């Protein structure tokens, strides 16, 4: 029985794209047929809504359906408010619709989660509904209600078919992607511990893992919409994600802390044997709990006692051993959580070393200025297309701002708008060509619904297959959606070449004007956005150093690693030195070390606490204005003096944690600086 289930699952995974294409086409035809049966005026909108809503995974389809319903209702309400009241002032109406689209798109870009679809859809729905009914404002309410009903029908059909026909759960997909991520993290950890591969290779792997973790996080947000996902599995995946966020900065810290040991053969050999043993445990999957306990015991035994005159090597070894023990703990926690998820057990019953708690919330990066530029450029494009239509008196030209709103919203996330619009221009030519072939060559020969469905099957199954493949997902979705709308299939056939030509020209004009407008407004491109991402990390570090940030360690880890994931798509324009610093998460590690030092320094004397706060106060303004290159050398001297003061404190766990944090700041921000040298601290200074 188990073999048959595995084979069925394997078959579905291997042929997921074609199964999705067939299932989606079936849902689209079901929605279209029901719309015809109910005598809806525009049944093709039900068909298009299926392609807009459908996703490979059931939970994602359901969440998108919910968000599409909300967005459609908000947009419909906005249309009813705007169009009848402003129809006699077309310029003002165009301005209001453009502003509505821009504001909603801005909120969508700022949100950045699957929920953002509500705002984007609410924005361009007003354009979709509003511009075509300008000539018949007295029928605005009836037309809007009909359109909402058609869209709702498509959403319901897509959701029901996704749940009943070969459903694919989000939980299984998230689990599979998480397993692959953890396997990659174990390989990277083994490479860091043993020194395998080049610095560039390890940096590239860190960036890849950060991007993959962000994708897992986005997919995991659909878990709440899947009824088959148990609470235990959902909570287990949430805790596992929290642990994953700690791994990349931890590996960066280990790599930096190993560097000072290179010239010291005895210390390097002693640590290398421990690292090799941990690497072997990780390469075996990290499942051996007894070996994990033995590793912890060996690490505790090897950790040196730091005296007041301890040198940099002793301090570095102590900090490295602490981080190696953290690595063993986190990896074993991940294994325990993974086993609990597989068995459906309550993860709260596990004895985890690291536990962020239920209040830990991931914080995404938000670039308000970039979002404002993107949304503003689309709003301006909609307004330009509207003004062109009004100035020329071209009645069919109202489709141009409509397409400007929709296409502009879809491509608002592109760093360089002109190349993106140029690439998609060819897609719309394909849509126009296929539309013409069907309108004048195929549809006149069709007499029954069954024959129509058979005739539509080849292109729409192909587009659905493309939608299910990551490399062609956006292309397939646009082809399917726009061809559905352009065909405008109804109960009776009607074809007019003038109307066809006008709608085609309006489509291309709307796309062209939107591309040019967005390109002019957003000339900075990917390098400007990458520079802002890098600067954001320094700004966040400055806020932590000067106590202006209220983010906890988990929030900081999620925020800065999300920025690294965003940099992954723009890494080609990031300078080499900045790329290495970003990949190693130096600012994140420094911020986490500062939080750790502040938390542990409560057990130190007042003078030691004052010294650490004085260093952080000096570091903050420098980080806030820093862009690239090394930090000032005098900061290293002040930091070394702070480390020397901490060494003079009576030995305790708090004092050792402060030393680990301060040395982490040193290795993270000043990796190329000369090693720390013991300093003599006057007694009066300590007592001050």
MIVO-967680 format. One record per residue (C-alpha): x, y, z; residue number from 1. Coordinates in pm, 1 decimal. Example, Ala and Ser with C-alpha at 12.3 -4.5 7.8 and 13.67 -1.06 7.14 Angstrom:
residues 2
1230.0,-450.0,780.0,1
1367.0,-106.0,714.0,2
END
This chain:
residues 688
0.0,0.0,0.0,1
280.0,239.7,91.3,2
455.8,164.6,-239.4,3
143.7,248.8,-438.7,4
100.2,578.7,-252.4,5
466.3,665.7,-311.7,6
437.3,581.7,-680.0,7
124.0,795.7,-713.6,8
294.5,1086.2,-540.4,9
602.3,1044.6,-754.5,10
388.2,1040.4,-1070.9,11
215.5,1361.9,-965.2,12
547.1,1528.8,-888.5,13
703.9,1426.9,-1219.4,14
405.3,1539.4,-1425.2,15
289.1,1825.7,-1204.7,16
301.6,2083.4,-1485.5,17
85.4,1896.5,-1735.1,18
-158.0,1785.7,-1463.4,19
-192.6,2147.6,-1352.9,20
-249.0,2257.9,-1711.5,21
-524.2,2001.1,-1768.5,22
-687.6,2066.5,-1431.4,23
-687.3,2443.5,-1482.3,24
-826.5,2415.2,-1833.9,25
-1104.4,2191.5,-1702.1,26
-1186.1,2447.1,-1429.6,27
-1184.4,2730.5,-1686.1,28
-1422.0,2544.7,-1918.0,29
-1646.7,2456.5,-1624.2,30
-1666.8,2822.5,-1521.4,31
-1727.6,2932.5,-1882.3,32
-2000.6,2672.8,-1933.0,33
-2180.9,2764.2,-1610.4,34
-2161.7,3132.8,-1702.7,35
-2321.6,3054.9,-2038.5,36
-2588.5,2846.6,-1867.1,37
-2667.6,3132.4,-1626.9,38
-2679.1,3376.3,-1920.1,39
-2405.9,3600.0,-1778.6,40
-2319.2,3889.9,-2014.7,41
-1941.8,3831.5,-2019.2,42
-1872.3,3463.6,-1945.9,43
-1511.8,3497.3,-2058.7,44
-1435.6,3680.3,-1733.5,45
-1520.2,3365.1,-1540.5,46
-1273.4,3176.7,-1762.6,47
-1000.7,3439.5,-1717.9,48
-1052.8,3443.2,-1339.9,49
-967.4,3073.6,-1323.3,50
-626.4,3139.8,-1479.2,51
-569.8,3441.5,-1255.4,52
-650.9,3244.8,-939.3,53
-507.6,2897.1,-1002.3,54
-183.6,2778.9,-846.0,55
3.7,2449.0,-837.2,56
-84.3,2407.0,-469.0,57
-430.8,2383.9,-320.1,58
-361.0,2614.1,-26.1,59
-211.0,2880.0,-252.9,60
-512.2,2861.8,-485.9,61
-748.3,2900.4,-189.2,62
-558.5,3194.6,-43.0,63
-541.7,3364.0,-381.3,64
-913.9,3305.3,-423.7,65
-988.2,3471.1,-89.4,66
-761.3,3764.4,-169.3,67
-907.7,3798.2,-519.6,68
-1261.0,3808.4,-379.3,69
-1163.8,4081.7,-133.0,70
-973.9,4279.6,-396.6,71
-1257.1,4250.7,-646.9,72
-1517.6,4369.2,-394.6,73
-1303.5,4667.7,-293.2,74
-1238.2,4756.1,-657.0,75
-1605.9,4718.9,-745.5,76
-1703.8,4951.7,-462.3,77
-1445.9,5205.4,-579.7,78
-1581.5,5187.3,-934.2,79
-1939.6,5250.6,-822.8,80
-1824.3,5551.2,-619.5,81
-1601.8,5708.4,-886.2,82
-1756.8,5651.3,-1229.6,83
-2119.9,5771.0,-1189.0,84
-2012.1,6078.1,-991.2,85
-1727.1,6190.1,-1218.5,86
-1837.5,6068.6,-1562.0,87
-1911.0,6426.1,-1674.6,88
-1554.5,6530.4,-1590.9,89
-1343.6,6273.4,-1782.1,90
-1012.1,6440.5,-1697.5,91
-1090.5,6435.2,-1324.7,92
-1219.8,6076.8,-1349.2,93
-899.9,5969.2,-1522.1,94
-693.0,6138.9,-1252.7,95
-889.5,5970.8,-973.8,96
-862.7,5624.6,-1132.6,97
-489.1,5675.0,-1186.1,98
-444.4,5781.8,-822.7,99
-651.3,5485.0,-703.7,100
-435.2,5244.9,-906.3,101
-115.0,5407.9,-779.1,102
-214.6,5410.1,-411.9,103
-332.4,5048.7,-416.2,104
-19.4,4936.8,-602.4,105
198.7,5119.5,-349.2,106
27.7,4935.4,-62.5,107
73.7,4608.6,-250.5,108
447.4,4665.2,-301.9,109
496.0,4767.8,59.9,110
310.1,4463.7,194.3,111
522.1,4212.9,2.2,112
326.8,3904.7,122.9,113
62.7,3700.0,-65.7,114
-189.5,3934.5,96.4,115
-53.2,4212.0,-126.5,116
-266.7,4067.1,-406.2,117
-571.0,4224.0,-239.0,118
-431.4,4574.9,-284.8,119
-302.0,4523.7,-638.6,120
-630.7,4371.5,-754.1,121
-835.4,4642.6,-583.8,122
-630.1,4893.4,-781.2,123
-652.3,4763.5,-1134.7,124
-1011.4,4634.2,-1091.1,125
-1128.4,4995.4,-1094.1,126
-951.8,5041.0,-1428.7,127
-1090.6,4712.6,-1562.8,128
-1444.9,4801.8,-1462.9,129
-1439.3,5179.3,-1483.8,130
-1296.9,5266.3,-1826.8,131
-1526.5,5037.1,-2034.1,132
-1845.5,5174.6,-1871.8,133
-1765.1,5545.8,-1909.4,134
-1995.7,5559.4,-2212.6,135
-2285.8,5400.3,-2019.2,136
-2261.9,5536.0,-1662.8,137
-2633.4,5475.0,-1599.0,138
-2564.2,5101.3,-1616.4,139
-2258.1,5115.6,-1395.0,140
-2410.3,4929.2,-1100.7,141
-2556.3,4647.1,-1311.1,142
-2235.6,4601.9,-1511.0,143
-2018.6,4598.5,-1197.8,144
-2245.3,4345.9,-1025.9,145
-2237.5,4121.5,-1332.1,146
-1860.2,4142.7,-1354.0,147
-1823.4,4056.8,-984.8,148
-2053.6,3756.3,-1028.6,149
-1850.2,3632.1,-1326.3,150
-1523.9,3671.4,-1137.3,151
-1667.5,3498.0,-829.7,152
-1782.1,3207.3,-1043.4,153
-1431.6,3163.7,-1184.1,154
-1279.7,3179.4,-836.4,155
-1518.6,2916.0,-698.4,156
-1456.5,2681.1,-990.6,157
-1080.4,2714.6,-962.1,158
-1089.3,2647.4,-586.5,159
-1327.1,2349.7,-602.4,160
-1141.0,2178.5,-885.8,161
-806.2,2237.3,-710.1,162
-940.1,2070.3,-395.2,163
-1106.5,1773.5,-566.2,164
-883.9,1687.6,-864.5,165
-535.3,1558.9,-772.0,166
-478.4,1819.0,-498.9,167
-121.4,1912.7,-405.5,168
-71.9,2030.7,-49.1,169
136.5,2331.7,46.3,170
264.9,2152.3,357.3,171
427.6,1874.1,156.1,172
587.1,2126.0,-79.4,173
718.9,2340.1,207.5,174
852.4,2029.5,381.6,175
1030.7,1909.0,66.6,176
1184.6,2250.7,3.7,177
1288.0,2277.2,368.6,178
1459.0,1937.1,351.6,179
1651.2,2049.3,44.7,180
1745.0,2374.9,220.1,181
1870.7,2197.3,531.8,182
2074.0,1955.6,318.3,183
2232.8,2256.3,145.8,184
2298.2,2423.0,483.2,185
2469.5,2106.5,611.8,186
2691.2,2095.4,302.3,187
2780.0,2462.3,344.4,188
2853.3,2408.0,714.8,189
3082.9,2116.0,631.5,190
3263.1,2329.7,371.8,191
3306.6,2614.2,623.1,192
3433.8,2378.5,893.9,193
3680.6,2195.1,667.4,194
3778.3,2490.4,445.8,195
3655.2,2325.2,125.9,196
3580.9,2544.1,-175.1,197
3670.8,2906.3,-239.0,198
3538.7,3212.9,-58.5,199
3339.0,3305.6,-369.2,200
3176.9,2961.8,-385.6,201
3072.9,2975.3,-21.2,202
2941.3,3330.3,-64.4,203
2736.3,3221.9,-365.6,204
2592.2,2930.8,-168.7,205
2495.5,3161.1,119.6,206
2315.2,3393.4,-120.5,207
2138.3,3099.7,-286.1,208
2024.3,2965.8,51.2,209
1898.0,3307.7,158.1,210
1691.1,3336.5,-161.0,211
1557.6,2981.1,-119.2,212
1463.4,3051.3,243.2,213
1265.7,3357.1,132.3,214
1075.2,3145.5,-122.2,215
997.4,2887.9,146.6,216
871.2,3164.4,372.5,217
640.6,3300.5,100.4,218
502.1,2955.0,22.1,219
456.4,2880.2,391.9,220
223.1,3177.7,427.5,221
-42.8,2977.7,240.8,222
-46.0,2701.5,505.1,223
-328.9,2863.8,698.0,224
-560.2,2824.2,396.3,225
-513.5,2448.9,371.2,226
-764.6,2252.7,578.2,227
-558.8,1931.0,558.3,228
-260.0,2086.0,735.7,229
-263.7,2006.3,1107.2,230
-178.1,2261.5,1372.8,231
123.3,2054.5,1476.4,232
268.6,2054.4,1125.3,233
209.7,2425.9,1081.7,234
367.7,2512.8,1416.5,235
656.4,2272.2,1354.5,236
734.8,2432.1,1020.2,237
718.0,2776.5,1182.3,238
970.5,2675.8,1450.1,239
1192.5,2510.7,1190.4,240
1190.8,2833.0,987.3,241
1303.0,3024.6,1296.5,242
1597.3,2790.1,1338.5,243
1687.1,2818.0,970.8,244
1722.0,3193.9,1010.0,245
1997.2,3144.7,1269.5,246
2213.0,2915.2,1056.0,247
2353.0,3149.9,791.2,248
2482.4,3419.1,1031.8,249
2615.8,3142.8,1257.1,250
2818.1,2991.2,972.0,251
2951.7,3334.5,877.9,252
3062.1,3389.8,1236.1,253
3239.7,3052.3,1249.0,254
3424.5,3124.5,926.5,255
3546.4,3464.3,1047.5,256
3649.1,3332.9,1389.3,257
3861.2,3060.5,1226.7,258
4073.5,3311.7,1034.5,259
4302.4,3429.0,1321.2,260
4398.4,3067.7,1398.8,261
4561.8,3009.0,1060.0,262
4918.9,3118.6,1151.9,263
4910.1,2928.3,1484.1,264
4971.0,2564.5,1399.2,265
4896.9,2412.9,1737.6,266
4569.8,2599.3,1791.8,267
4464.2,2547.8,1430.1,268
4530.4,2171.4,1448.6,269
4333.8,2138.7,1772.9,270
4033.1,2324.3,1633.4,271
4056.6,2157.2,1291.1,272
4011.9,1813.2,1444.4,273
3697.3,1930.3,1624.3,274
3565.1,2097.0,1307.8,275
3630.6,1781.8,1104.3,276
3439.4,1575.6,1358.3,277
3139.7,1812.6,1346.9,278
3154.2,1816.9,966.3,279
3143.9,1435.7,957.0,280
2841.0,1438.9,1188.3,281
2665.8,1690.5,961.6,282
2749.6,1500.7,643.4,283
2589.4,1193.9,800.4,284
2267.7,1393.8,835.4,285
2310.4,1519.6,1194.2,286
2079.2,1245.9,1320.2,287
2306.7,1081.3,1576.6,288
2198.9,1225.7,1911.3,289
2471.6,1046.6,2105.6,290
2740.5,1192.7,1880.7,291
2585.5,1537.0,1929.7,292
2612.3,1497.8,2307.3,293
2972.9,1379.2,2270.6,294
3052.8,1681.2,2053.5,295
2909.2,1918.2,2313.7,296
3116.0,1755.3,2588.9,297
3433.3,1774.1,2379.4,298
3371.4,2138.8,2294.8,299
3307.1,2232.7,2659.1,300
3629.8,2058.8,2757.3,301
3832.0,2234.5,2485.5,302
3706.3,2583.3,2569.9,303
3991.6,2779.6,2733.0,304
3958.2,2977.6,3055.7,305
4009.0,3346.8,2978.7,306
4232.8,3523.9,3227.7,307
4278.1,3899.5,3252.2,308
4588.6,3887.3,3029.3,309
4439.7,3647.5,2771.0,310
4565.3,3692.6,2416.1,311
4365.8,3712.2,2097.7,312
4413.7,3343.2,2016.1,313
4263.5,3230.1,2346.5,314
3975.9,3476.2,2304.6,315
3918.8,3368.6,1942.6,316
3922.5,2998.5,2034.3,317
3674.9,3057.0,2315.9,318
3435.6,3246.4,2089.0,319
3473.2,2990.7,1809.6,320
3395.3,2700.7,2042.7,321
3081.9,2878.5,2164.4,322
2963.1,2920.2,1804.5,323
3050.9,2559.0,1717.7,324
2840.0,2444.7,2011.1,325
2558.7,2671.4,1889.0,326
2585.9,2504.7,1547.7,327
2552.4,2156.0,1697.2,328
2254.2,2269.5,1905.4,329
2071.8,2436.6,1614.3,330
2130.4,2145.1,1378.3,331
2003.3,1893.8,1632.9,332
1698.9,2112.6,1701.4,333
1629.6,2114.1,1326.2,334
1649.5,1735.0,1317.1,335
1413.7,1698.8,1614.1,336
1165.5,1937.6,1457.2,337
1183.8,1760.1,1121.8,338
1107.3,1426.2,1287.1,339
814.9,1579.8,1478.4,340
673.9,1723.4,1155.1,341
698.3,1385.0,980.5,342
514.4,1215.2,1266.5,343
263.0,1496.0,1322.0,344
369.9,1539.2,1685.8,345
329.8,1858.6,1885.4,346
659.9,2050.1,1852.5,347
596.6,2225.3,2183.8,348
672.6,1895.6,2359.9,349
1029.5,1887.5,2225.9,350
1326.6,1986.7,2440.3,351
1480.1,2246.9,2209.5,352
1795.1,2441.2,2293.0,353
1683.9,2744.6,2092.3,354
1324.9,2863.0,2126.9,355
1213.1,3205.7,2008.4,356
859.3,3169.4,2137.2,357
520.1,3220.1,1978.4,358
562.4,3599.4,1974.2,359
859.1,3588.7,1734.5,360
745.9,3753.5,1410.6,361
944.1,3770.2,1086.5,362
1000.9,4124.9,959.3,363
1033.4,4179.5,583.0,364
1235.2,4456.1,420.3,365
1027.6,4744.1,286.4,366
1169.7,5007.1,52.2,367
911.9,5284.6,65.9,368
1086.1,5513.2,-181.6,369
1126.1,5241.5,-447.2,370
762.7,5140.0,-400.9,371
652.9,5501.8,-436.8,372
847.4,5541.8,-761.8,373
709.4,5217.3,-906.8,374
349.2,5293.7,-810.4,375
376.5,5655.7,-919.8,376
513.6,5559.6,-1261.5,377
220.4,5322.2,-1324.3,378
-30.8,5585.8,-1211.8,379
132.5,5838.4,-1445.5,380
117.1,5586.9,-1733.0,381
-255.7,5530.9,-1673.4,382
-313.2,5905.5,-1672.2,383
-110.9,5955.9,-1993.5,384
-305.8,5683.6,-2175.6,385
-634.4,5833.9,-2056.2,386
-536.4,6181.8,-2170.3,387
-435.5,6046.3,-2511.9,388
-772.9,5876.0,-2549.1,389
-962.0,6190.5,-2442.9,390
-753.9,6424.9,-2661.5,391
-793.0,6214.9,-2976.0,392
-1159.1,6130.5,-2918.2,393
-1074.1,5763.7,-2977.1,394
-1362.6,5575.4,-2817.1,395
-1187.9,5236.5,-2822.5,396
-880.9,5400.7,-2677.2,397
-1020.0,5359.3,-2324.2,398
-868.6,5010.0,-2338.2,399
-518.3,5162.7,-2339.6,400
-528.1,5294.3,-1977.1,401
-699.1,4970.2,-1877.8,402
-407.4,4765.8,-2008.2,403
-161.5,5017.9,-1866.6,404
-305.0,4961.1,-1518.7,405
-302.1,4582.2,-1541.8,406
33.7,4530.8,-1714.7,407
197.0,4805.8,-1511.5,408
81.8,4642.4,-1188.0,409
210.1,4300.1,-1296.9,410
553.8,4439.1,-1386.7,411
586.4,4694.5,-1106.8,412
848.4,4480.8,-931.7,413
1093.3,4492.0,-1224.9,414
1413.5,4686.1,-1148.2,415
1461.1,4798.2,-1509.3,416
1112.7,4856.0,-1657.5,417
1211.0,4915.7,-2020.6,418
1377.8,4575.6,-2083.9,419
1093.7,4399.7,-1899.6,420
826.0,4573.6,-2105.9,421
1026.7,4518.7,-2423.0,422
1035.7,4144.5,-2357.1,423
664.3,4129.6,-2284.2,424
581.2,4335.1,-2592.2,425
650.8,4025.2,-2800.2,426
414.8,3824.3,-2580.6,427
128.2,4059.4,-2652.6,428
199.8,4034.6,-3023.6,429
155.8,3657.9,-2980.5,430
-173.7,3718.7,-2800.1,431
-292.9,3945.7,-3082.9,432
-189.5,3693.1,-3348.1,433
-356.0,3397.0,-3176.2,434
-662.4,3612.3,-3110.8,435
-687.1,3696.6,-3481.0,436
-644.9,3333.3,-3588.1,437
-922.5,3219.3,-3357.2,438
-1151.3,3514.6,-3422.1,439
-1147.5,3494.5,-3799.6,440
-1024.7,3142.1,-3872.3,441
-1146.5,2904.3,-3600.2,442
-1453.1,3043.4,-3423.4,443
-1668.8,3094.7,-3737.4,444
-1657.9,2716.7,-3796.9,445
-1764.5,2618.7,-3441.9,446
-2127.6,2535.0,-3380.2,447
-2132.2,2358.2,-3039.9,448
-1983.0,2414.6,-2696.3,449
-1804.2,2078.4,-2707.6,450
-1624.9,2168.6,-3030.2,451
-1533.8,2509.8,-2887.0,452
-1376.4,2345.6,-2581.3,453
-1177.3,2110.2,-2805.8,454
-1060.5,2402.5,-3020.2,455
-948.3,2605.9,-2718.2,456
-765.2,2318.0,-2556.4,457
-427.4,2324.9,-2741.4,458
-319.2,2684.7,-2667.0,459
-465.1,2702.0,-2316.0,460
-317.8,2369.0,-2205.3,461
17.9,2486.9,-2341.9,462
-10.0,2818.3,-2154.4,463
-113.6,2635.4,-1836.2,464
188.0,2404.4,-1867.3,465
412.2,2710.3,-1903.1,466
248.2,2868.7,-1597.2,467
334.7,2563.5,-1385.7,468
705.2,2584.1,-1472.7,469
909.4,2839.9,-1273.3,470
1113.9,2949.3,-1575.4,471
805.1,3040.0,-1783.1,472
543.1,3098.5,-1510.3,473
483.9,3466.9,-1573.6,474
484.9,3425.3,-1953.5,475
229.8,3142.5,-1944.0,476
0.0,3326.0,-1702.6,477
-2.1,3645.3,-1910.6,478
-69.9,3455.3,-2234.0,479
-358.7,3260.0,-2079.1,480
-518.3,3556.7,-1904.1,481
-492.1,3806.5,-2188.1,482
-601.1,3562.2,-2457.7,483
-907.9,3478.1,-2245.8,484
-996.5,3846.5,-2222.2,485
-915.3,3937.0,-2582.7,486
-1121.8,3648.9,-2727.9,487
-1422.7,3784.0,-2534.3,488
-1617.8,3461.6,-2589.6,489
-1993.8,3492.2,-2543.7,490
-2302.8,3290.3,-2634.0,491
-2307.1,3422.7,-2989.9,492
-2023.8,3472.4,-3237.0,493
-1950.2,3819.8,-3364.6,494
-1636.2,3938.7,-3539.9,495
-1550.3,4286.9,-3657.7,496
-1204.9,4359.0,-3794.1,497
-1224.3,4728.0,-3699.6,498
-1300.0,4638.7,-3336.8,499
-1026.2,4375.8,-3340.5,500
-775.0,4623.9,-3480.3,501
-874.1,4896.5,-3234.4,502
-847.3,4667.7,-2931.3,503
-511.3,4536.2,-3051.5,504
-372.1,4884.5,-3109.3,505
-503.8,4995.0,-2768.8,506
-331.1,4699.3,-2604.0,507
3.6,4771.7,-2767.6,508
-27.1,5146.1,-2708.4,509
-106.7,5094.4,-2339.2,510
190.4,4860.9,-2294.4,511
426.0,5090.0,-2490.3,512
329.7,5410.1,-2305.6,513
349.5,5231.2,-1971.0,514
695.2,5093.4,-2051.2,515
828.7,5432.2,-2163.7,516
674.7,5619.0,-1867.8,517
801.8,5368.8,-1610.7,518
1143.9,5367.6,-1776.6,519
1173.2,5747.7,-1756.0,520
1050.8,5773.2,-1396.0,521
1260.2,5478.3,-1275.9,522
1589.5,5534.4,-1455.0,523
1807.6,5433.0,-1158.4,524
1776.1,5058.2,-1216.7,525
1900.2,4754.3,-1027.2,526
2230.0,4904.2,-908.6,527
2044.8,5185.8,-727.7,528
1812.1,4938.3,-556.4,529
2106.2,4713.5,-460.4,530
2287.7,5012.8,-312.7,531
1979.9,5100.5,-106.3,532
1957.3,4742.4,20.5,533
2320.8,4749.2,129.7,534
2279.8,5089.3,294.8,535
1969.3,4965.6,477.6,536
2177.5,4705.6,660.8,537
2418.3,4971.3,787.3,538
2124.3,5189.8,892.6,539
1966.8,4901.5,1084.5,540
2299.5,4829.6,1254.4,541
2326.1,5194.9,1353.9,542
1974.8,5185.2,1500.8,543
2064.2,4880.1,1709.6,544
2389.6,5036.7,1828.8,545
2218.5,5356.7,1943.7,546
1917.5,5173.7,2097.7,547
1682.1,5325.5,1838.8,548
1557.4,4983.1,1725.1,549
1307.1,4772.8,1917.5,550
1354.7,4461.4,1701.8,551
1440.3,4133.4,1872.4,552
1711.5,3898.5,1736.5,553
1462.2,3694.3,1533.7,554
1314.7,4005.6,1372.0,555
1663.4,4133.1,1285.3,556
1763.7,3796.4,1139.4,557
1452.8,3778.1,921.9,558
1486.0,4141.4,809.4,559
1850.9,4130.9,702.1,560
1830.6,3786.6,543.8,561
1529.4,3902.9,344.2,562
1750.8,4183.1,214.5,563
2012.9,3925.8,118.8,564
1743.2,3731.8,-68.8,565
1646.1,4051.9,-252.6,566
2012.4,4111.4,-336.0,567
2036.5,3761.5,-483.2,568
1852.0,3870.4,-797.8,569
2071.9,4180.3,-829.6,570
2405.1,4032.3,-724.0,571
2567.2,4105.2,-1062.1,572
2558.1,4481.3,-992.7,573
2688.4,4455.3,-634.4,574
3060.7,4541.4,-592.2,575
3279.4,4244.8,-493.8,576
3370.8,4371.8,-144.9,577
3011.6,4464.6,-62.7,578
2895.6,4128.2,-200.4,579
3123.8,3940.0,38.2,580
3011.3,4147.1,335.7,581
2645.0,4099.5,248.2,582
2683.5,3725.7,190.3,583
2858.6,3686.1,526.6,584
2582.0,3891.4,693.6,585
2839.9,4102.0,876.8,586
2596.3,4376.0,976.1,587
2341.3,4122.7,1100.3,588
2600.6,3935.0,1305.2,589
2726.3,4260.4,1453.4,590
2373.9,4368.2,1544.6,591
2303.0,4030.9,1708.4,592
2631.2,4050.0,1899.3,593
2544.0,4399.6,2022.1,594
2210.2,4274.5,2152.1,595
2385.6,3981.6,2320.3,596
2645.9,4207.9,2480.5,597
2379.0,4441.2,2618.1,598
2181.1,4149.3,2756.6,599
2483.9,3993.6,2928.8,600
2654.8,4315.7,3039.7,601
2395.8,4359.2,3315.1,602
2613.7,4121.4,3516.9,603
2925.4,4340.2,3477.1,604
3050.1,4644.0,3664.7,605
2928.0,4991.2,3584.1,606
3259.8,5089.5,3423.7,607
3256.4,4790.0,3187.8,608
2897.4,4864.1,3086.3,609
2984.7,5229.3,3029.3,610
3278.8,5130.9,2807.4,611
3064.7,4905.7,2588.4,612
2792.6,5168.4,2553.3,613
3053.0,5434.0,2468.7,614
3185.3,5215.7,2187.5,615
2835.2,5148.3,2053.3,616
2751.7,5519.7,2071.2,617
3059.2,5598.6,1861.5,618
2990.5,5315.9,1616.5,619
2629.0,5420.0,1545.1,620
2680.7,5752.0,1357.4,621
2966.7,5604.0,1155.0,622
2748.8,5311.3,1041.7,623
2459.6,5541.4,958.2,624
2664.4,5723.4,694.5,625
2886.1,5434.0,587.1,626
2851.7,5303.6,230.9,627
3159.3,5097.9,142.1,628
3517.4,5019.8,243.0,629
3677.5,4970.9,582.7,630
3557.1,5143.5,897.9,631
3790.7,5391.9,1073.0,632
4091.6,5229.4,1244.6,633
4040.2,5422.6,1566.4,634
3723.1,5222.4,1625.7,635
3936.5,4908.6,1657.8,636
4145.7,5069.8,1930.0,637
3838.5,5166.6,2129.3,638
3692.0,4818.8,2085.7,639
4017.0,4656.8,2201.9,640
4011.7,4875.4,2510.3,641
3655.3,4762.4,2579.8,642
3759.9,4396.8,2542.5,643
4049.3,4455.8,2783.9,644
3810.6,4606.7,3039.7,645
3577.8,4308.0,3008.0,646
3870.8,4071.1,3066.1,647
3941.3,4245.4,3397.0,648
3594.7,4157.6,3525.2,649
3558.4,3860.8,3764.3,650
3511.5,3541.1,3566.7,651
3142.9,3456.4,3512.7,652
2905.9,3340.2,3241.9,653
2795.2,3699.7,3184.5,654
3154.1,3818.5,3137.5,655
3232.4,3534.1,2894.8,656
2917.6,3604.6,2692.5,657
3016.5,3972.7,2668.5,658
3362.2,3872.2,2545.2,659
3212.9,3638.9,2283.6,660
2990.3,3923.1,2163.0,661
3264.9,4187.1,2153.5,662
3504.1,3958.0,1967.7,663
3220.0,3879.4,1728.5,664
3182.9,4252.4,1659.3,665
3559.2,4272.9,1598.1,666
3577.2,3977.1,1360.3,667
3262.7,4089.2,1178.9,668
3342.2,4457.8,1123.8,669
3723.4,4447.9,1121.6,670
3826.3,4115.3,965.7,671
4145.6,4262.6,816.5,672
4265.8,4447.3,1129.2,673
4574.9,4336.2,1325.6,674
4499.2,4091.5,1605.1,675
4401.0,4213.2,1948.3,676
4687.8,4268.1,2190.9,677
4645.8,4244.2,2571.9,678
4627.8,4585.6,2738.3,679
4708.6,4702.7,3086.9,680
4410.9,4871.9,3249.2,681
4467.9,5107.1,3539.8,682
4287.7,5015.5,3861.1,683
4137.5,5360.8,3883.5,684
3981.8,5317.8,3544.7,685
3810.4,4997.4,3651.7,686
3672.2,5152.1,3968.7,687
3542.5,5459.9,3790.7,688
END
